[in-house]
Amino acid sequence: MECFVIEGGHRLSGSIVPQGAKNEALQVISATLLTTEEVVIDNIPNILDVNNLIKLLTDIGVKVTKLNENKYSFCADEVNLEYLESVEFVEKCSSLRGSVLLYGPLLGRFGKATIAKPGGDKIGRRRLDTHFLGFKNLGAHFEHREERNVYELKAEKLVGTYILLDEASVTGTANIVMAAVLAEGTTTIYNAACEPYLQQLCNMLNAMGAKISGVGSNLLTIEGVKTLKGTQHRILPDMIEVGSFIGMAAMIGDGIRIKDVSVKNLGIIPDTFRRLGVQIEEEGDDLFIPRQEHYIIDSFIDGTIMTIADAPWPGVTPDLISVLLVVATQAKGSVLFHQKMFESRLFFVDKLIDMGAQIILCDPHRAVVVGNDNLRALRGGRMSSPDIRAGIALLIAAMSAQGTSRIDNISQIDRGYENIEERLNALGAKIKRVDVC
């Protein structure tokens, strides 16, 4: 195992470019299974989860060619369906949350899929009911094989229908869309997720010959087609990484420019940081965050305490609650964070409390942060990363702290952030990756 050793207290400055979006990459790479023709995807992030998904596709027979560091060609003209039932494939899927996105394209193109219950972050229960109910409405049936802990999906024919999702699940919507594009007839999905990454998936599928309308809304209409063709696609910048860099710049920046962020696809992320008092300047498609000597948390118009809660797009993404919470520890004022979607995602705050932060964990979903206005720096300490987003939040906290910190289980951070220590060290951070027993 490896860990990060962080020497805190160093101000960062310069420019940084966000990687390609992890969530979009997992979706569009899975969608390459829907055609026998070549699909070229650019701006793929070099991170563990994405690399593992690419390896899975290679294992089942997809021809994958690395054209440059972040650009790949995929051709799924000879898929080995027998491998999908192997113990080896099941074991690999069980450690990769992104494997769930193979359900839709395999079912849509081949009429069957055998996939393990996916792994990933330990952030509470992440049910798959939305995916399966959508597939069932399209005409598929499934069984859970308890002895192997796998799901078997089968459908002689998928037929378009009206689907009202029980939740606006991003991966659920993506999976149902990928199954429906090759179904017979018209599928209508209401309460669909409408995140920019889901929009990008739909745009890529339309470029491949699909007929999807309502893109960007919560009502998608999909006219099934018989086949899809190849295409070229470029992945958006990762808005979660952009938000992570905004938080980092607010706490320890001495003037940081985040380049080529696709401002129009950031939604309310910049304004959410502004609610914490963070100054953000938009310059073209760049964000510039000047040094923040002080930042003061807003209150609501009636003077009541600020509350920041996650919500489906265009609300605040749950993936940034951890970062926002860390930023609030050094603000002036108090704020209540309400993490509605995952019941274990706030459990990392005990590490911040050990570092000197003033936080009241009300319950698994809510925490009150009392900011100290940069009067008391956090203390360095030893901690472990429970998930990707808590990991980057703890890294930001450690960089701002006095003394040296150590973060274990950094494979969680590697799952979502490309060469993070090298990129931050280029801005002036002091982070070492070391081997540990």
JOJOHU-V339656 format. One record per residue. RES is the residue in three letters. SS is DSSP state (@ for helix, = for strand, . for the rest). BURIAL is 1 if it has 24 or more other C-alpha atoms within 12 Angstrom, else 0. Layout:
res & ss & burial
RES & SS & BURIAL
RES & SS & BURIAL
//
This chain:
res & ss & burial
MET & . & 0
GLU & = & 0
CYS & = & 1
PHE & = & 1
VAL & = & 1
ILE & = & 1
GLU & = & 1
GLY & . & 1
GLY & . & 1
HIS & . & 1
ARG & . & 1
LEU & = & 1
SER & = & 1
GLY & = & 1
SER & = & 1
ILE & = & 1
VAL & = & 1
PRO & . & 1
GLN & . & 1
GLY & = & 1
ALA & . & 1
LYS & @ & 1
ASN & @ & 1
GLU & @ & 1
ALA & @ & 1
LEU & @ & 1
GLN & @ & 1
VAL & @ & 1
ILE & @ & 1
SER & @ & 1
ALA & @ & 1
THR & @ & 1
LEU & @ & 1
LEU & @ & 1
THR & . & 1
THR & . & 1
GLU & . & 1
GLU & = & 1
VAL & = & 1
VAL & = & 1
ILE & = & 1
ASP & = & 1
ASN & . & 1
ILE & . & 1
PRO & . & 1
ASN & . & 1
ILE & . & 1
LEU & @ & 1
ASP & @ & 1
VAL & @ & 1
ASN & @ & 1
ASN & @ & 1
LEU & @ & 1
ILE & @ & 1
LYS & @ & 1
LEU & @ & 1
LEU & @ & 1
THR & @ & 1
ASP & @ & 1
ILE & . & 1
GLY & . & 0
VAL & . & 1
LYS & = & 1
VAL & = & 1
THR & = & 0
LYS & = & 0
LEU & = & 0
ASN & = & 0
GLU & . & 0
ASN & . & 1
LYS & = & 1
TYR & = & 1
SER & = & 1
PHE & = & 1
CYS & = & 1
ALA & . & 1
ASP & . & 1
GLU & . & 0
VAL & . & 1
ASN & . & 0
LEU & @ & 1
GLU & @ & 0
TYR & @ & 0
LEU & @ & 1
GLU & @ & 1
SER & . & 0
VAL & @ & 0
GLU & @ & 0
PHE & @ & 1
VAL & @ & 1
GLU & @ & 0
LYS & @ & 1
CYS & @ & 1
SER & @ & 1
SER & . & 1
LEU & . & 1
ARG & @ & 1
GLY & @ & 1
SER & @ & 1
VAL & @ & 1
LEU & @ & 1
LEU & @ & 1
TYR & @ & 1
GLY & @ & 1
PRO & @ & 1
LEU & @ & 1
LEU & @ & 1
GLY & @ & 1
ARG & @ & 1
PHE & @ & 1
GLY & . & 1
LYS & = & 1
ALA & = & 1
THR & = & 1
ILE & = & 1
ALA & = & 1
LYS & . & 1
PRO & . & 1
GLY & . & 1
GLY & . & 1
ASP & . & 1
LYS & . & 1
ILE & . & 1
GLY & . & 0
ARG & . & 0
ARG & . & 1
ARG & . & 0
LEU & . & 1
ASP & @ & 0
THR & @ & 1
HIS & @ & 1
PHE & @ & 1
LEU & @ & 1
GLY & @ & 1
PHE & @ & 1
LYS & @ & 1
ASN & @ & 1
LEU & @ & 1
GLY & . & 1
ALA & . & 1
HIS & = & 1
PHE & = & 1
GLU & = & 0
HIS & = & 0
ARG & = & 0
GLU & . & 0
GLU & . & 0
ARG & . & 0
ASN & . & 0
VAL & = & 1
TYR & = & 1
GLU & = & 1
LEU & = & 1
LYS & = & 1
ALA & . & 1
GLU & . & 0
LYS & . & 1
LEU & . & 1
VAL & = & 1
GLY & . & 1
THR & . & 1
TYR & = & 1
ILE & = & 1
LEU & = & 1
LEU & . & 1
ASP & . & 0
GLU & . & 1
ALA & . & 1
SER & . & 1
VAL & @ & 1
THR & @ & 1
GLY & @ & 1
THR & @ & 1
ALA & @ & 1
ASN & @ & 1
ILE & @ & 1
VAL & @ & 1
MET & @ & 1
ALA & @ & 1
ALA & @ & 1
VAL & . & 1
LEU & . & 1
ALA & . & 1
GLU & = & 1
GLY & . & 0
THR & = & 1
THR & = & 1
THR & = & 1
ILE & = & 1
TYR & = & 1
ASN & . & 1
ALA & . & 1
ALA & . & 1
CYS & . & 1
GLU & . & 1
PRO & @ & 1
TYR & @ & 1
LEU & @ & 1
GLN & @ & 1
GLN & @ & 1
LEU & @ & 1
CYS & @ & 1
ASN & @ & 1
MET & @ & 1
LEU & @ & 1
ASN & @ & 1
ALA & @ & 0
MET & . & 1
GLY & . & 1
ALA & . & 1
LYS & = & 1
ILE & = & 1
SER & = & 1
GLY & . & 1
VAL & . & 1
GLY & . & 1
SER & . & 0
ASN & . & 1
LEU & = & 1
LEU & = & 1
THR & = & 1
ILE & = & 1
GLU & = & 1
GLY & . & 1
VAL & . & 1
LYS & . & 0
THR & . & 1
LEU & . & 1
LYS & . & 1
GLY & . & 1
THR & = & 1
GLN & = & 1
HIS & = & 1
ARG & = & 1
ILE & . & 1
LEU & . & 1
PRO & = & 1
ASP & . & 1
MET & @ & 1
ILE & @ & 1
GLU & @ & 1
VAL & @ & 1
GLY & @ & 1
SER & @ & 1
PHE & @ & 1
ILE & @ & 1
GLY & @ & 1
MET & @ & 1
ALA & @ & 1
ALA & @ & 1
MET & @ & 1
ILE & @ & 1
GLY & = & 1
ASP & = & 1
GLY & = & 1
ILE & = & 1
ARG & = & 1
ILE & = & 1
LYS & = & 1
ASP & . & 1
VAL & . & 1
SER & . & 1
VAL & @ & 1
LYS & @ & 0
ASN & @ & 1
LEU & . & 1
GLY & . & 1
ILE & . & 1
ILE & @ & 1
PRO & @ & 1
ASP & @ & 1
THR & @ & 1
PHE & @ & 1
ARG & @ & 1
ARG & @ & 1
LEU & . & 1
GLY & . & 1
VAL & . & 1
GLN & . & 1
ILE & . & 1
GLU & = & 1
GLU & = & 0
GLU & = & 0
GLY & . & 0
ASP & . & 0
ASP & = & 1
LEU & = & 1
PHE & = & 1
ILE & = & 1
PRO & . & 1
ARG & . & 1
GLN & . & 1
GLU & . & 1
HIS & . & 1
TYR & . & 1
ILE & = & 1
ILE & . & 1
ASP & . & 1
SER & . & 0
PHE & . & 0
ILE & . & 0
ASP & . & 0
GLY & . & 0
THR & . & 0
ILE & . & 0
MET & = & 1
THR & = & 1
ILE & = & 1
ALA & = & 1
ASP & = & 1
ALA & . & 1
PRO & . & 1
TRP & . & 1
PRO & . & 0
GLY & . & 1
VAL & = & 1
THR & . & 1
PRO & @ & 1
ASP & @ & 1
LEU & @ & 1
ILE & @ & 1
SER & @ & 1
VAL & @ & 1
LEU & @ & 1
LEU & @ & 1
VAL & @ & 1
VAL & @ & 1
ALA & @ & 1
THR & . & 1
GLN & . & 1
ALA & . & 1
LYS & = & 1
GLY & = & 1
SER & = & 1
VAL & = & 1
LEU & = & 1
PHE & = & 1
HIS & = & 1
GLN & . & 1
LYS & . & 1
MET & . & 1
PHE & . & 1
GLU & . & 0
SER & . & 1
ARG & . & 1
LEU & . & 1
PHE & . & 1
PHE & . & 1
VAL & @ & 1
ASP & @ & 1
LYS & @ & 1
LEU & @ & 1
ILE & @ & 1
ASP & @ & 0
MET & . & 1
GLY & . & 1
ALA & . & 1
GLN & . & 1
ILE & = & 1
ILE & = & 1
LEU & = & 1
CYS & = & 0
ASP & = & 0
PRO & . & 1
HIS & . & 1
ARG & = & 1
ALA & = & 1
VAL & = & 1
VAL & = & 1
VAL & = & 1
GLY & = & 1
ASN & = & 1
ASP & . & 1
ASN & . & 1
LEU & . & 0
ARG & . & 0
ALA & . & 1
LEU & . & 1
ARG & = & 1
GLY & . & 1
GLY & . & 1
ARG & = & 1
MET & = & 1
SER & = & 1
SER & . & 1
PRO & . & 1
ASP & . & 1
ILE & @ & 1
ARG & @ & 1
ALA & @ & 1
GLY & @ & 1
ILE & @ & 1
ALA & @ & 1
LEU & @ & 1
LEU & @ & 1
ILE & @ & 1
ALA & @ & 1
ALA & @ & 1
MET & @ & 1
SER & @ & 1
ALA & . & 1
GLN & = & 0
GLY & . & 0
THR & = & 1
SER & = & 1
ARG & = & 1
ILE & = & 1
ASP & = & 1
ASN & . & 1
ILE & . & 1
SER & @ & 1
GLN & @ & 1
ILE & @ & 1
ASP & @ & 1
ARG & . & 1
GLY & . & 1
TYR & . & 1
GLU & . & 1
ASN & . & 1
ILE & @ & 1
GLU & @ & 1
GLU & @ & 0
ARG & @ & 1
LEU & @ & 1
ASN & @ & 1
ALA & . & 0
LEU & . & 1
GLY & . & 1
ALA & . & 1
LYS & . & 1
ILE & = & 1
LYS & = & 1
ARG & = & 1
VAL & = & 0
ASP & = & 0
VAL & . & 0
CYS & . & 0
//
